[in-house]
């Protein structure tokens, strides 16, 4: 059964929409045309249509059942396609077979009811378990976390959410094997361990300065690099100490004999030969060695300086540095000065290889620096060992804290676990029981389908429709089997021609409704004729005369009786109509009973172009059509055409049908001729407006006309001596 309908953001339903709740077995929704009735039926018929994404249907037990919807779409889809599908019913069955199928259907309904109850029980126990766990979670948060948050917050890192904290305390109660400690012991240790946690420190790289000392101690720096002594010009060079000057001057010699200094042709071949012999291979090798070593020394010095400055900057920024940064900086400053001095000495040696130089030894400063680094690394190793122990101690402390919390709340935890496990066992048992009922239902439903295949027929439904048609005067056509397709039927006239194209609107409405009623009892498929269903009926009496209206209401009342008695497979009816007479007729119970607990009434209306609904429970809000006419007359939102029709029907009901008045009788009640003419004008106006569309050439504004004729309408009751009746019917109305 449907329990509630929510519909919004479509057609005349705004973003707030409406909710139709507390649906019963039989439901009557009265609403004028355009109030949104058909939109509701379309939602129930095709709830997965994207147009209804903002709408929803709630089914009892969460189990949807087949919904048969009679509305304009049904009439269009089942009339106008040529053939009509046959409806299978229990036509060939014997009394015993029908009783056997009905018995199985009854058992199937019982099993489904048990399944629904079992599912409801499962949902109830599941919600109970969920609420129980939520309550325990909230209590644990307050009684444990909040109580010890200030003391042991570090132990709660990573579980500072209610659900996670609850799971952690339960886990610790089962698996924590730490030694028990008192609150005082834990609090005291936490004050130390939970202070600022030390971090592991990386060791400082030790500087390798072997190569720079090798270069520094090379004897090439003290060696006087001179030319070959047994060359003729050697004596003069040595005597004048011009070795380096001459060597430098060689770079200025040109290809000819011109001296670069005196500009005379003194550079003979013999002189060139003596220069080459003087500055021999040994000289060249030594000067090359000086140059290469100088370059390598300067490069190594710069790299060492950069590395040591990086260490200095890093350790100055490190609040937990283990190196004596003042001594380190002092030695680095001295070392940098020594490198600068040695760079100058090396440059001089390159320029004057004949001179002997002594480099400033950096061995002591580098040794001191490496000593400081080594001492710092020893301290770092000790620190990191402490960090490792700290982590272990911190872990042990946290474990001990959780052990304490679990032991302190042991009774509550055990009580919770016991009840939770009990609820879970109940849930598991209900799941198995519900599954078993599903399996039994499936097997029995299959058995019913097989039984239906053997005893069903489409002919009884055809015979039933034809019988009703003939009973109510529809003699010029009937339903006959199609000559082409099996289990397909056509509407045929007495002369054998297909009647579909020539039927009146009323005939089409009546025959499609009769077809719908057969579908309600059976199905177009043999295997589904016994499945449960609900009926949604939208204005089935459109274009029908009063006799046929009575037939339709009678057929529906038979369905209603079966639904209320839980007989058959129709479990619910939702009927929507705008016809007061039909609503009154189909909702009539009997002369003694005015209310029924299986019935619910609503009025659907449209205010400011928005659909709204008002529930009336078991009380039928539509007492009589006459009262409804007065109610509509008081509605200020009615159009001029509606007002004209309402006034005409009230006058006809009260004065003409009940009072035997004619139009002239009413006109003559007015005391003066001008008043009589005004009354005649009113009667002409309402008769014209209720049977046609007003002429567009009205000169007088419509609202002014309505207001004037309201007063004339009232005066009819006044001059006819029925003012009390008018006052009674218009009570609570602000003119």
Residue pairs with C-beta under 8 A, 6 or more apart in sequence:
1 23
1 25
1 59
1 60
1 65
1 534
1 571
1 572
2 23
2 44
2 57
2 58
2 59
2 60
2 67
2 534
2 572
2 574
3 21
3 22
3 23
3 58
3 59
3 60
4 19
4 20
4 21
4 22
4 23
4 57
4 58
5 19
5 20
5 23
5 40
5 43
5 44
5 55
5 56
5 57
5 58
6 17
6 18
6 19
6 20
6 55
6 56
6 57
6 58
7 13
7 17
7 18
7 36
7 39
7 40
7 43
7 52
7 55
8 14
8 15
8 16
8 17
8 18
8 54
8 55
9 15
9 17
9 54
9 55
10 39
10 51
10 52
10 54
10 55
11 36
11 39
11 611
12 34
12 35
12 36
12 39
12 606
12 609
12 610
12 611
13 36
13 39
13 610
13 611
14 610
17 54
17 55
18 604
18 611
18 612
18 613
20 29
20 40
20 602
20 613
20 615
21 615
22 600
22 615
23 572
23 574
23 600
24 572
24 597
24 598
24 599
24 600
25 563
25 564
25 571
25 572
25 573
25 598
25 599
26 560
26 563
26 564
26 572
26 573
26 575
26 596
26 598
26 599
26 600
27 572
27 573
27 574
27 575
27 599
27 600
27 601
27 602
28 575
28 577
28 583
28 586
28 587
28 599
28 600
28 601
28 602
28 620
29 37
29 40
29 574
29 575
29 576
29 577
29 601
29 602
29 603
29 604
29 613
30 576
30 577
30 578
30 580
30 583
30 601
30 602
30 603
30 604
30 621
30 622
31 37
31 576
31 577
31 578
31 603
31 604
31 605
32 578
32 605
32 606
33 578
34 606
35 578
35 604
35 605
35 606
35 611
36 604
36 606
36 611
37 538
37 539
37 576
37 577
37 578
37 604
38 71
38 72
38 538
39 611
40 576
40 604
41 69
41 70
41 71
41 536
41 538
41 576
42 49
42 52
42 69
42 71
42 73
43 49
43 52
43 55
43 57
44 57
44 67
44 69
44 536
44 574
45 67
45 69
45 71
45 73
45 536
46 52
47 55
47 56
47 57
57 64
59 65
60 116
61 115
61 116
61 119
61 120
62 119
63 112
63 116
63 119
65 531
65 532
65 533
65 534
65 571
66 528
66 531
66 532
66 533
66 534
67 533
67 534
67 535
67 536
68 516
68 519
68 520
68 533
68 534
68 535
68 536
69 536
69 538
70 512
70 513
70 516
70 535
70 536
70 537
70 538
70 540
71 536
71 538
71 539
72 538
74 512
74 516
75 508
75 509
75 512
78 84
78 512
78 515
78 516
79 500
79 508
79 511
79 512
80 500
82 490
82 500
83 482
83 485
83 488
83 489
83 490
84 479
84 488
84 489
84 490
84 491
84 515
85 487
85 488
85 489
85 524
86 458
86 461
86 462
86 487
86 488
86 489
86 524
87 458
87 461
87 462
87 515
87 518
87 519
87 521
87 522
87 523
87 524
88 452
88 456
88 457
88 458
88 461
88 522
88 523
88 524
88 525
88 526
88 529
89 456
89 457
89 458
89 460
89 461
89 518
89 521
89 522
89 529
90 97
90 98
90 101
90 452
90 455
90 456
90 457
90 460
90 522
90 529
91 455
91 456
91 457
91 458
91 459
91 460
91 461
92 455
92 456
92 457
93 101
93 455
93 456
94 455
97 451
97 454
97 455
98 455
100 451
101 448
101 451
101 452
101 455
101 530
104 444
104 447
104 448
104 451
105 448
105 530
105 569
107 444
108 441
108 444
108 445
108 448
108 530
109 532
109 566
111 437
111 440
111 441
111 444
112 441
112 532
114 437
115 434
115 437
115 438
115 441
118 430
118 433
118 434
118 437
119 434
121 430
122 427
122 430
122 431
122 434
125 423
125 426
125 427
125 430
126 427
128 423
129 420
129 423
129 424
129 427
132 419
132 420
132 423
133 166
133 420
136 166
136 416
136 420
137 162
137 163
137 165
137 166
138 162
140 162
140 165
140 166
140 169
140 409
141 162
141 165
141 166
143 409
144 165
144 169
144 405
144 409
145 156
145 160
145 165
148 401
148 405
149 156
151 186
151 187
151 190
152 186
152 190
152 194
152 401
153 194
154 190
154 194
154 398
155 190
155 194
155 397
155 398
155 401
155 402
156 165
158 164
159 165
159 168
168 402
169 402
169 405
169 406
169 409
169 413
170 413
170 416
170 417
172 402
172 403
172 405
172 406
173 406
173 409
173 410
173 413
173 414
176 399
176 402
176 403
176 406
178 396
178 399
178 400
178 402
178 403
179 400
179 403
180 400
180 403
180 404
180 407
181 400
181 403
181 404
182 404
183 404
186 397
186 400
186 401
186 404
189 397
190 397
190 401
193 390
193 393
193 394
193 397
194 394
194 397
197 390
197 394
198 320
198 383
198 386
198 387
198 390
199 320
199 387
200 384
200 387
201 318
201 320
201 322
201 380
201 383
201 384
202 380
203 377
203 380
203 381
204 311
204 315
204 323
204 373
204 376
204 377
204 380
205 307
205 311
205 373
206 370
206 373
206 374
206 377
207 304
207 307
207 308
207 366
207 369
207 370
207 373
209 300
209 304
209 362
209 363
209 366
209 370
211 296
211 300
212 297
212 300
212 301
212 304
212 362
212 366
213 362
213 363
213 366
215 293
215 296
215 297
215 300
216 297
216 342
216 359
216 361
216 362
216 363
218 293
220 286
220 289
220 290
220 293
221 290
221 345
221 349
221 356
221 357
221 358
221 359
222 356
222 357
222 358
223 286
223 356
224 353
224 354
224 355
224 356
225 283
225 286
225 287
225 290
225 353
225 354
226 238
226 243
226 283
226 354
227 234
227 237
227 243
227 246
227 247
227 278
227 279
227 280
227 283
228 234
228 277
228 278
228 279
228 280
228 282
228 283
229 238
231 274
231 277
231 278
232 274
233 271
233 274
233 275
233 278
234 278
236 242
237 243
237 246
237 278
241 354
243 354
244 351
244 352
244 353
244 354
244 355
246 275
246 278
247 279
247 283
247 353
248 351
249 260
249 261
250 275
250 279
252 260
252 261
253 260
253 267
253 272
254 260
254 267
256 265
256 267
257 265
257 266
257 267
257 268
258 264
258 265
258 267
259 265
259 266
259 267
283 353
286 353
287 350
287 353
290 346
290 349
290 350
290 353
291 350
293 346
294 346
294 347
294 349
294 350
297 342
297 346
298 343
298 346
301 339
301 342
301 343
302 339
304 335
304 339
304 366
305 332
305 335
305 336
305 339
308 332
308 335
308 369
309 332
311 323
311 328
311 373
312 325
312 328
312 329
312 332
315 321
315 323
315 325
315 328
316 325
320 383
321 376
322 376
322 377
322 379
322 380
322 383
323 372
323 373
323 375
323 376
324 372
324 375
324 376
327 368
327 372
328 369
328 372
331 365
331 368
331 369
331 372
332 369
334 365
335 362
335 365
335 366
335 369
338 360
338 362
338 365
339 362
341 360
342 359
342 360
342 362
345 357
345 358
345 359
345 360
346 359
348 355
348 357
349 355
349 357
406 413
445 530
445 531
448 530
449 526
449 527
449 528
449 530
452 526
452 527
452 529
452 530
453 526
453 527
456 522
456 526
456 529
458 487
458 489
461 518
461 521
461 522
462 479
462 481
462 489
464 514
464 518
465 479
465 511
465 514
465 515
465 518
466 478
466 479
468 514
468 551
469 475
469 477
469 478
469 510
469 511
469 514
470 478
472 547
472 548
472 551
473 547
474 507
474 510
474 511
475 494
476 493
476 494
476 499
477 491
477 492
477 493
477 494
477 499
477 503
477 507
478 491
478 492
479 489
479 490
479 491
479 492
479 511
480 489
480 490
480 492
481 488
481 489
481 490
482 488
482 489
482 490
490 498
490 500
491 498
491 499
491 500
491 503
491 511
492 498
492 499
493 499
493 502
503 511
504 543
505 542
505 543
506 543
506 544
506 545
506 548
509 540
509 541
509 542
509 543
509 544
510 544
510 548
510 551
510 552
513 540
513 552
516 537
516 540
517 555
517 559
520 533
520 535
520 559
520 570
521 568
522 529
523 529
523 531
530 569
531 569
532 569
532 570
532 571
533 569
533 570
533 571
534 570
534 571
534 572
534 573
534 574
535 559
535 570
535 572
535 573
535 574
536 573
536 574
536 576
537 556
537 573
537 574
537 575
537 576
538 576
538 577
539 576
539 577
539 578
539 579
540 552
540 556
540 577
541 548
541 549
541 552
541 553
541 577
541 579
541 582
544 552
546 581
549 579
549 581
549 582
549 585
550 585
552 582
552 586
553 582
553 585
553 586
556 573
556 575
556 586
557 586
557 588
559 570
559 573
560 573
560 586
562 568
562 570
563 570
563 571
563 572
563 573
563 598
564 596
564 598
575 586
576 604
577 583
577 586
580 622
580 625
580 628
581 625
583 622
584 622
584 624
584 625
587 599
587 601
587 620
587 622
589 595
589 596
589 599
594 619
594 620
595 618
595 619
596 618
597 618
599 618
600 615
600 617
600 618
601 615
601 616
601 617
601 618
601 619
601 620
601 621
601 622
602 613
602 614
602 615
602 616
603 613
603 614
603 616
603 621
603 622
604 611
604 612
604 613
605 611
605 612
605 613
605 614
606 612
607 637
614 621
622 628
626 650
626 653
626 654
627 729
629 646
629 649
629 650
629 653
630 650
630 729
630 730
632 638
632 642
632 646
633 643
633 646
633 647
633 650
633 730
634 730
634 732
634 733
638 646
640 689
640 694
640 702
640 705
640 706
641 689
641 690
641 693
641 694
643 689
643 706
643 709
644 685
644 686
644 688
644 689
644 690
645 686
645 689
645 690
647 682
647 686
647 709
647 713
648 686
648 687
648 690
649 690
651 666
651 683
651 686
651 716
654 722
654 725
655 661
655 665
655 666
655 716
655 720
656 662
659 720
661 720
663 680
663 683
666 679
666 683
666 716
666 720
667 676
667 679
667 680
667 683
668 676
669 679
669 716
669 719
669 720
670 676
670 678
670 679
670 715
670 719
671 719
675 715
678 712
679 712
679 715
679 716
681 712
682 709
682 712
682 713
682 716
685 705
685 709
686 709
688 694
694 702
698 705
710 735
714 726
717 723
717 725
717 726
718 726
